[in-house]
Amino acid sequence: MKKLSAFCVLFAGCSLPAAVRLKEIAGLEGVRDNQLVGYGLVFGLNGTGDRRQTVFSAQSLTNLLERMGVSVPATAIQVKNTAAVMVTATLPPYAQPGTRIDVTVAAVGDASSLQGGILVMTGLRAPDGQTYAVAQGAAVLGGFALAGGTGNTQAVNHPTVGRIPEGAIVERAGPSLKIGNAIRLQLRQADFTTASRVAAAVNQRFGPIANAESAAVVTVGLPAEFQKTPTEFVSALEQLTIDTDRASRIVVNERTGTIVMGKDVRIAPVAVMHGNLTVEVQTVLEVSQPNALSAGTTQTIPRVGVAAKEERARNIILKEGATVEELVRALSAIGSTPRDIIAILQNLKSAGALDAELQVI
């Protein structure tokens, strides 16, 4: 019988909201990362590059050689030390030309490993088609692949994906926000109460300049004293302390038996009864051997046995104002497993007795 390995996590905390910096829960609308992608070639592989059936890597190598003044037909090239790769990177906001960023390379063809390879100059483009960075350098892998003399291979992690720390140089600054007479704060988790508290905190510190447009956006006007120094104003905004608010939520992972819940989630008065019914079916094969000198043949006879076992129902009673923490402790006391607790939580939600959002992942 397989045993369920699982655990429960309870966030112990008081009912008061958590006070955090505005910087942790919101950012300026328009200040964002930009994704870049490019296609390139990795050279210097020890016979682990693309095979003959990967046509586009040979064509890419032919085009590269032609730009360098070497004309070779693509059908005449058979190089095992080259691999075609896709190169990805993230351009951070306000990145200026000359800044270095990390890049990731991943094999496109049937190369078995990129270990020891060097990416040649590859342009990285944004969705607008413009080249914003150029990548080049040696790839660092988190795994490796070994091949034996008899065809046996051993691979650790993913040898066809590598990373080049600071492998790209920014050539063009990405689109960035220019602070004007007003800025828009964008909450990372939309919540009407939190947005209202953000506007109230800004108005208390700088005067009536903020307004909560929605659960996710707060508009803030630029005060007169910061007209020439808008960056200092944004810095002052980020240091404001906000009492955040969030909906009660219970996250359940039924595959691993993990339960993450808040301590102050309330449960309506309810009685819970829970028991297990176990049905076991066993088949035993018996051999029937005929007597000597008889005309019979040896036969295999299955003997099937069915047994059912039902545990006595276990019950608990929760009074008014009970929390999920008290429920879990009570269920643990009567021997419930994490899977039992998950089933009970789902039934409590269906019965309308659980005042929290139940999210199953």
LOTOR-922698 format. One record per residue (C-alpha): x, y, z; residue number from 1; residue in three letters. Coordinates in Angstrom, 1 decimal. Layout:
<marpas>
       u       v       w  palum  tike
       X       Y       Z    NUM   ALA
...
</marpas>
This chain:
<marpas>
       u       v       w  palum  tike
     0.0     0.0     0.0      1   MET
     1.4     3.4    -0.9      2   LYS
     1.7     6.0     1.8      3   LYS
     0.7     9.6     1.2      4   LEU
     3.6    11.9     2.0      5   SER
     2.1    15.4     2.7      6   ALA
     2.1    18.3     5.0      7   PHE
     0.0    21.3     6.0      8   CYS
     1.2    24.9     6.3      9   VAL
    -0.6    27.5     8.3     10   LEU
     0.2    31.2     8.2     11   PHE
     0.0    32.2    11.8     12   ALA
    -0.9    35.8    12.1     13   GLY
    -3.3    38.2    13.8     14   CYS
    -6.3    39.7    12.2     15   SER
    -4.7    43.0    11.7     16   LEU
    -3.6    43.8     8.1     17   PRO
     0.1    43.6     7.2     18   ALA
     1.9    46.9     6.8     19   ALA
     4.3    47.0     3.8     20   VAL
     6.0    49.6     1.7     21   ARG
     4.2    50.8    -1.4     22   LEU
     7.2    49.7    -3.4     23   LYS
     6.3    46.0    -2.6     24   GLU
     2.7    46.1    -3.7     25   ILE
     2.6    48.5    -6.7     26   ALA
     4.7    49.9    -9.5     27   GLY
     4.4    52.7   -12.1     28   LEU
     2.2    51.9   -15.1     29   GLU
     4.5    51.7   -18.1     30   GLY
     7.7    50.7   -16.2     31   VAL
     8.0    47.1   -17.3     32   ARG
    10.4    44.5   -18.7     33   ASP
    10.5    43.7   -22.4     34   ASN
    11.2    40.3   -23.8     35   GLN
    13.8    39.8   -26.5     36   LEU
    14.4    36.8   -28.8     37   VAL
    17.0    35.9   -31.5     38   GLY
    18.2    32.9   -33.6     39   TYR
    21.9    32.0   -33.6     40   GLY
    24.6    29.3   -33.8     41   LEU
    26.7    27.7   -31.1     42   VAL
    30.1    26.5   -32.1     43   PHE
    32.8    24.4   -30.5     44   GLY
    30.8    21.4   -29.5     45   LEU
    32.5    18.1   -29.1     46   ASN
    30.6    16.2   -31.7     47   GLY
    27.3    16.8   -29.9     48   THR
    25.8    19.3   -32.4     49   GLY
    23.0    19.0   -34.9     50   ASP
    22.9    16.0   -37.2     51   ARG
    22.4    15.8   -40.9     52   ARG
    18.6    15.8   -40.7     53   GLN
    18.6    19.3   -39.2     54   THR
    18.6    21.2   -42.4     55   VAL
    18.3    24.8   -41.1     56   PHE
    21.5    24.7   -39.0     57   SER
    23.5    23.9   -42.2     58   ALA
    21.7    26.6   -44.1     59   GLN
    22.4    29.1   -41.3     60   SER
    26.1    28.2   -41.2     61   LEU
    26.3    28.6   -45.0     62   THR
    24.8    32.1   -44.8     63   ASN
    27.2    33.0   -42.0     64   LEU
    30.2    31.8   -44.0     65   LEU
    29.0    33.7   -47.1     66   GLU
    28.9    37.0   -45.2     67   ARG
    32.5    36.3   -44.3     68   MET
    33.5    35.7   -47.9     69   GLY
    33.5    31.9   -47.8     70   VAL
    31.1    30.3   -50.3     71   SER
    30.1    26.7   -49.5     72   VAL
    27.0    24.8   -50.6     73   PRO
    24.7    23.8   -47.8     74   ALA
    24.4    20.3   -49.1     75   THR
    28.2    19.9   -48.8     76   ALA
    28.4    20.8   -45.1     77   ILE
    28.4    18.1   -42.5     78   GLN
    29.5    19.7   -39.2     79   VAL
    28.8    18.0   -35.9     80   LYS
    30.3    20.8   -33.7     81   ASN
    27.5    23.4   -34.5     82   THR
    24.0    23.7   -33.1     83   ALA
    21.2    26.1   -34.0     84   ALA
    19.8    27.8   -30.9     85   VAL
    17.1    30.2   -29.9     86   MET
    18.4    33.0   -27.7     87   VAL
    16.1    34.8   -25.2     88   THR
    16.6    37.7   -22.8     89   ALA
    14.7    40.2   -20.7     90   THR
    15.4    43.9   -21.3     91   LEU
    14.8    45.7   -17.9     92   PRO
    13.2    49.1   -17.8     93   PRO
    15.4    52.1   -18.3     94   TYR
    18.3    49.9   -19.5     95   ALA
    20.7    52.1   -21.4     96   GLN
    23.0    51.2   -24.3     97   PRO
    26.1    49.5   -23.0     98   GLY
    24.3    47.7   -20.2     99   THR
    24.9    44.0   -20.0    100   ARG
    22.0    41.5   -19.5    101   ILE
    21.8    37.7   -19.1    102   ASP
    20.7    35.5   -22.0    103   VAL
    19.5    31.9   -22.3    104   THR
    20.3    29.6   -25.2    105   VAL
    18.2    26.5   -26.1    106   ALA
    18.9    24.0   -28.9    107   ALA
    16.4    24.1   -31.8    108   VAL
    17.5    21.0   -33.6    109   GLY
    18.6    17.5   -32.5    110   ASP
    21.9    18.5   -30.8    111   ALA
    22.5    16.3   -27.7    112   SER
    24.4    18.8   -25.7    113   SER
    25.6    22.4   -25.7    114   LEU
    28.4    21.8   -23.3    115   GLN
    31.6    23.8   -24.1    116   GLY
    29.8    25.7   -26.9    117   GLY
    30.2    29.4   -27.7    118   ILE
    27.4    31.5   -29.1    119   LEU
    28.5    33.8   -32.0    120   VAL
    27.1    37.3   -32.4    121   MET
    23.3    37.2   -32.3    122   THR
    20.9    40.1   -32.5    123   GLY
    18.0    40.1   -30.1    124   LEU
    14.8    41.6   -31.3    125   ARG
    11.5    42.8   -29.6    126   ALA
     8.0    42.3   -31.1    127   PRO
     8.4    45.6   -33.0    128   ASP
    11.2    44.0   -35.1    129   GLY
    13.9    46.3   -33.8    130   GLN
    17.3    44.9   -32.5    131   THR
    17.8    46.0   -28.9    132   TYR
    20.7    43.9   -27.8    133   ALA
    23.5    41.7   -29.2    134   VAL
    24.5    38.4   -27.5    135   ALA
    27.7    36.5   -27.7    136   GLN
    29.8    34.3   -25.3    137   GLY
    30.3    30.9   -23.7    138   ALA
    27.2    29.0   -22.5    139   ALA
    27.1    27.7   -18.9    140   VAL
    25.1    24.5   -18.6    141   LEU
    23.3    23.2   -15.5    142   GLY
    23.8    19.6   -16.7    143   GLY
    25.9    17.3   -18.9    144   PHE
    25.5    14.3   -21.2    145   ALA
    28.0    11.4   -21.4    146   LEU
    28.1     8.8   -24.2    147   ALA
    29.6     5.3   -23.7    148   GLY
    31.5     3.2   -26.2    149   GLY
    28.6     0.8   -26.6    150   THR
    26.0     3.4   -27.3    151   GLY
    24.9     3.9   -23.7    152   ASN
    24.3     7.5   -22.7    153   THR
    23.8     9.3   -19.4    154   GLN
    22.3    12.8   -19.1    155   ALA
    22.0    15.0   -16.0    156   VAL
    19.4    17.8   -16.0    157   ASN
    19.0    19.5   -19.4    158   HIS
    22.3    19.7   -21.4    159   PRO
    20.5    21.3   -24.3    160   THR
    19.7    24.6   -22.4    161   VAL
    22.4    27.0   -21.2    162   GLY
    22.8    30.5   -19.8    163   ARG
    25.3    33.2   -20.6    164   ILE
    25.7    35.6   -17.6    165   PRO
    25.9    39.2   -18.9    166   GLU
    26.1    37.7   -22.4    167   GLY
    24.3    40.5   -24.2    168   ALA
    25.1    44.2   -24.6    169   ILE
    22.1    46.6   -24.9    170   VAL
    22.4    48.6   -28.1    171   GLU
    19.1    50.5   -28.0    172   ARG
    17.1    51.7   -25.0    173   ALA
    13.7    50.2   -24.6    174   GLY
    10.4    52.2   -24.4    175   PRO
    10.3    53.7   -20.9    176   SER
     7.8    55.9   -19.0    177   LEU
     8.5    59.7   -18.9    178   LYS
     7.0    61.1   -15.7    179   ILE
     4.7    64.0   -16.5    180   GLY
     2.1    65.9   -14.4    181   ASN
     0.5    62.7   -13.2    182   ALA
     1.5    59.0   -12.7    183   ILE
    -0.5    55.9   -12.4    184   ARG
     0.3    53.3    -9.7    185   LEU
    -0.6    49.8   -10.7    186   GLN
    -1.2    47.3    -7.9    187   LEU
     0.3    43.9    -8.4    188   ARG
    -2.7    42.2    -6.9    189   GLN
    -6.0    44.1    -7.5    190   ALA
    -8.0    44.9    -4.4    191   ASP
   -10.5    47.7    -3.9    192   PHE
    -9.6    48.1    -0.2    193   THR
    -5.9    48.2    -0.8    194   THR
    -6.3    50.7    -3.6    195   ALA
    -8.4    53.0    -1.4    196   SER
    -5.8    52.7     1.4    197   ARG
    -3.0    53.6    -1.0    198   VAL
    -4.8    56.8    -2.1    199   ALA
    -5.5    57.7     1.5    200   ALA
    -1.9    57.2     2.5    201   ALA
    -0.7    59.4    -0.5    202   VAL
    -3.2    62.1     0.3    203   ASN
    -2.2    62.1     4.0    204   GLN
     1.4    62.6     3.1    205   ARG
     1.3    65.0     0.1    206   PHE
    -2.2    66.4     0.1    207   GLY
    -5.3    65.6    -2.0    208   PRO
    -3.5    64.5    -5.2    209   ILE
    -4.4    60.8    -5.3    210   ALA
    -7.5    59.0    -6.5    211   ASN
    -8.3    55.3    -6.7    212   ALA
    -9.6    54.7   -10.3    213   GLU
   -10.2    51.0    -9.8    214   SER
    -9.1    48.0    -7.8    215   ALA
    -5.8    48.0    -9.7    216   ALA
    -4.9    51.6   -10.6    217   VAL
    -4.4    54.7    -8.4    218   VAL
    -3.8    58.0   -10.2    219   THR
    -1.4    60.4    -8.4    220   VAL
    -0.8    64.0    -9.5    221   GLY
     2.7    65.5    -9.3    222   LEU
     3.0    68.1    -6.5    223   PRO
     4.3    71.6    -7.3    224   ALA
     7.4    71.2    -5.1    225   GLU
     8.4    68.1    -7.2    226   PHE
     7.9    69.5   -10.7    227   GLN
    11.6    69.6   -11.3    228   LYS
    12.5    66.5    -9.4    229   THR
     9.9    63.8   -10.3    230   PRO
    12.3    61.0    -9.5    231   THR
    12.5    62.1    -5.9    232   GLU
     8.7    62.1    -5.7    233   PHE
     8.5    58.6    -6.9    234   VAL
    11.1    57.5    -4.4    235   SER
     9.1    59.2    -1.6    236   ALA
     6.0    57.4    -2.8    237   LEU
     7.7    54.0    -2.7    238   GLU
     8.6    54.5     1.0    239   GLN
     5.0    55.0     2.1    240   LEU
     3.7    52.3     4.5    241   THR
     0.4    50.7     3.4    242   ILE
    -1.9    48.4     5.4    243   ASP
    -2.8    45.9     2.7    244   THR
    -5.9    43.8     2.6    245   ASP
    -6.5    40.5     0.8    246   ARG
    -9.3    38.0     0.5    247   ALA
    -9.1    34.8     2.6    248   SER
    -7.8    32.0     0.5    249   ARG
    -7.0    28.3     1.0    250   ILE
    -4.7    26.7    -1.6    251   VAL
    -4.9    22.9    -2.0    252   VAL
    -2.6    20.7    -4.0    253   ASN
    -4.3    17.3    -4.1    254   GLU
    -1.4    15.7    -6.0    255   ARG
     1.1    16.3    -3.2    256   THR
    -1.4    16.6    -0.3    257   GLY
    -0.2    20.2     0.5    258   THR
    -2.6    22.6     2.2    259   ILE
    -1.7    26.3     2.6    260   VAL
    -4.2    28.4     4.5    261   MET
    -4.6    31.5     6.6    262   GLY
    -5.0    31.2    10.3    263   LYS
    -7.9    33.5    10.7    264   ASP
   -10.2    31.9     8.1    265   VAL
   -13.6    31.4     9.8    266   ARG
   -15.9    28.4     9.6    267   ILE
   -19.7    28.5    10.2    268   ALA
   -21.1    26.2    12.9    269   PRO
   -21.1    22.7    11.4    270   VAL
   -20.7    19.0    12.3    271   ALA
   -18.2    16.9    10.3    272   VAL
   -18.4    13.1    10.1    273   MET
   -15.7    11.3     8.1    274   HIS
   -14.9     7.6     7.6    275   GLY
   -13.1     5.4     5.2    276   ASN
   -14.4     2.4     3.3    277   LEU
   -11.7     0.0     2.1    278   THR
   -12.4    -2.7    -0.5    279   VAL
    -9.6    -5.3    -1.1    280   GLU
    -9.8    -7.8    -4.0    281   VAL
    -7.2   -10.6    -4.0    282   GLN
    -6.6   -13.2    -6.7    283   THR
    -4.7   -16.4    -5.9    284   VAL
    -3.7   -18.7    -8.7    285   LEU
    -3.8   -22.4    -7.7    286   GLU
    -2.5   -25.3    -9.8    287   VAL
    -4.6   -28.4   -10.3    288   SER
    -2.3   -31.4   -11.0    289   GLN
    -4.0   -34.6   -12.4    290   PRO
    -3.3   -38.0   -11.1    291   ASN
    -0.6   -40.1   -12.7    292   ALA
    -1.5   -42.1   -15.9    293   LEU
    -4.7   -40.1   -16.2    294   SER
    -6.0   -38.3   -19.3    295   ALA
    -6.3   -35.0   -17.5    296   GLY
    -4.1   -31.9   -18.0    297   THR
    -2.6   -29.5   -15.5    298   THR
    -5.0   -26.5   -15.0    299   GLN
    -4.5   -23.1   -13.3    300   THR
    -7.5   -22.2   -11.2    301   ILE
    -7.9   -18.6    -9.9    302   PRO
    -9.3   -18.1    -6.4    303   ARG
   -10.8   -14.7    -6.0    304   VAL
   -11.4   -13.2    -2.5    305   GLY
   -13.2   -10.0    -1.8    306   VAL
   -13.0    -8.3     1.6    307   ALA
   -14.6    -5.0     2.7    308   ALA
   -13.6    -3.0     5.7    309   LYS
   -15.3     0.2     6.8    310   GLU
   -13.9     2.3     9.6    311   GLU
   -16.0     3.8    12.3    312   ARG
   -17.1     7.3    11.4    313   ALA
   -15.1    10.0    13.2    314   ARG
   -16.9    13.2    14.0    315   ASN
   -16.1    16.7    15.3    316   ILE
   -18.3    19.6    16.1    317   ILE
   -17.2    23.2    15.4    318   LEU
   -18.8    26.1    17.2    319   LYS
   -19.5    29.7    16.1    320   GLU
   -16.3    31.5    15.2    321   GLY
   -14.1    28.4    14.7    322   ALA
   -11.1    28.9    12.5    323   THR
    -9.5    26.6     9.9    324   VAL
    -6.5    26.2    12.3    325   GLU
    -8.9    24.7    14.9    326   GLU
   -10.4    22.5    12.3    327   LEU
    -7.0    21.1    11.2    328   VAL
    -6.0    20.5    14.8    329   ARG
    -9.2    18.7    15.5    330   ALA
    -8.9    16.5    12.4    331   LEU
    -5.3    15.7    13.1    332   SER
    -6.3    14.7    16.7    333   ALA
    -8.7    12.0    15.3    334   ILE
    -6.1    10.7    12.9    335   GLY
    -7.1    12.4     9.6    336   SER
    -4.6    12.4     6.8    337   THR
    -3.9    15.5     4.7    338   PRO
    -6.0    13.9     1.9    339   ARG
    -8.9    13.5     4.3    340   ASP
    -8.5    17.2     5.3    341   ILE
    -8.6    18.2     1.6    342   ILE
   -11.8    16.3     1.0    343   ALA
   -13.4    17.8     4.1    344   ILE
   -12.4    21.4     3.1    345   LEU
   -14.0    20.8    -0.4    346   GLN
   -17.2    19.6     1.2    347   ASN
   -17.3    22.5     3.7    348   LEU
   -17.0    24.9     0.7    349   LYS
   -19.8    23.1    -1.1    350   SER
   -21.9    23.3     2.1    351   ALA
   -21.4    27.1     2.3    352   GLY
   -19.7    26.7     5.7    353   ALA
   -16.2    28.0     4.7    354   LEU
   -15.8    31.7     4.5    355   ASP
   -12.8    31.7     2.2    356   ALA
   -11.8    31.1    -1.4    357   GLU
   -10.8    27.5    -2.0    358   LEU
    -8.2    27.2    -4.8    359   GLN
    -7.2    23.7    -6.0    360   VAL
    -4.0    23.5    -8.1    361   ILE
</marpas>
